[in-house]
Amino acid sequence: MEIHGTTILAVRKDGVTALAGDGQVTFGQTILKRGAVKVRRLEVGEGILVGFAGGVADALSLLERFEEKLKEAKGNLLKGAVETAKLWRTDRVLRHLQAMIIAADREGMVLLSGSGEVITPEEPLLAVGSGGPYALAAAKALYRHSSLSAREIAEEALRIAAEVDLYTSGQVTVLTLGEA
């Protein structure tokens, strides 16, 4: 049986970055947990938000390396991500990790993919996980056609994804940077 879970969405709008995650973990056709927290705030630089999808042990292992590289890069998000990707691709153990991370600060956001790539979005929106495509589509519509804040877009887009994706719960955890 395959374990599914988690939808992570990052939104940046009007100087505020929001990172939202649902925490559903599903094993086969059974929901094991609805409220797992897979978004974190790293106290590196001026603060970095991270969310992960995939195998929890793999994601936490990758997150630990990413945080080390961020510290070495003095909080520079892109540099830390690139250095982590280099390590991911060359290290025998890391190369087999099944996880994806979204990391965001006040200026940008990146996706560290399961193959060790660093992807920056064209719009300030990124999503991963089982409901990622649904959350991203909803966020794009809300971002382009509403006056909602970054936090509101992230929350609502995840709720919409939960209406479509069996592996996304309606319980949302949101972290922000730059919010008054």
N, C-alpha and C positions, 0 to 999 in steps of 0.2 A: 504494500500500500504506500501511497505517496502522501507526504505531509504538505499541505498548502497553507498559506496564510499571509496576511499582512498586505496592505496597500499603503504606500507612502507617497505623499504629494508635497512638492515645494512650490510656493508662489511668492513672487516679489512684486510689490506694487506700492507706489508713493512712498518709497524709502523704508518700507516695512517688509521683512522677510518672514514668511510663515512656513513652518514645516509640520505637516499633519500625518498621523498614522492611525490606522485602525489596528486592532490587536488580535484579530481572530486567527486562531490556529486550528486547522482542520486536518483530521487523519482519516483518509478515505471519505466516507460520507458522514462522519461524526465530528461535531464541533467539540474540540477539547477545551478551548478557552476563548473568551471573547475580549478580554481586557489586557492582553500582553502589551507591554509598552516597548515599542521599537523605535522610538525617537529619543534623542539625547541632546543635551547642550554640553559642548566641550568648552572648557575655560582656557582656550588658546587664543592669543591675540585679543581681538575685541569680541570674541565669542563666535563659535561656529556651531551650527545645528546639523545633526546627522540623523539619518533614518536608514534602516536596513531591512532588506527582504531576503528570503532564502533560508538556508539552514542556520539556526540560531548560533550554534557553536562556531560554524564557519564565519558568520557575520561578526561575531564578537572577536574572533581571532583577527580578522581583517581590520576591524575597527581599532583594535589595539595598535596594530602596525601603522595605520593611518594617523592616529593621534601622535605617535612617535615622530613620524615624518613631518607632521604639521608643526610640532615643537621645533624640530631642526630647521624648518623653513620660517620660523618666527611668525607663525599664524598665516602665512601666505597660502590661501586655499588652493590655487591652481598648482603652485609648485609642490605643495604637500601631496596633492592628488597624483601628479605626474610621477613623483618619486615613489609613491605607493604602488602605482601601476607598474613601474619598472621592476620593483621588488616582486610584485605579484606574478609577473611573467617569467621571471628568472628563478625564483625559489621553487624547489621541487614540491614542497608541502603546500605552499600558498597556491600554486598553479592549479590545484585540484579543489579549491574551495568553491562551494556553490552558494554565492551570495552576491548581492548588489547593494551599493551604498549611494545615497544622495547626500551631499554635503552642501551647505549654503552659509554664506556670511551676509553682511549688509550690502555687498557689491555684486556678488555673483553666486552661481551654483554650478555643481558638477555632478555627473553620474559616473561612479566607478563601476564598470560593467563586470559581469561574471567572467569575461575573457581578459580582464586586465586593461581595458581601454578607459580613457577619460573622455567624457562627452559633455560639451557645454551646449545648452539649448539656444535656439534662435530667439524664442520668447522667454521671459523669465518664469517658466513653468517646467517642472519635471515630475515624472511619476514612475514608480516601479511597483512590482508585486502583482499578485493575481488580478486585482482590480485596477491596476495602473492605467491601462488604455481607456477604461471608462472614466476614471477620475480625471485623466488628462483631457479627454474630450469635453467633459463638463466644465473643467477649469478654464479651458480655452474660450468656451462660449461665455462664461460668467466674466472672465477677464476683459474680453472684447466688447461685451454688450451690457455691462452693468456698472453701477457705481459702488459695488461692494468692496470692502477692504480686503487685503491679502488674507487675513485670518478668516473672514466670512466666506471668501471664495474657497479656501482650503477645506473648511468645515462642510460647506454645502456640496462641494464636488465629491467629497468622500461619502456623504450621505446618498448622493445620486448613484455613485458606484455600488453602494451596498444594495440598492434596489435592483441592480442588474447582475452583479457578480455573487455567486453562491459563497465564495470564500472571503468576502468582505463584510464585516459587521458594521453596525451603525454607531458603535462606540468609537469616538474620535478623541485623540490626544493631540493638542496643538501647542507648539512652542513658537515664540516669535523673537525677532531681533528688531530694534528700532521703533518699537511701539511705545507710545507715551504712557 
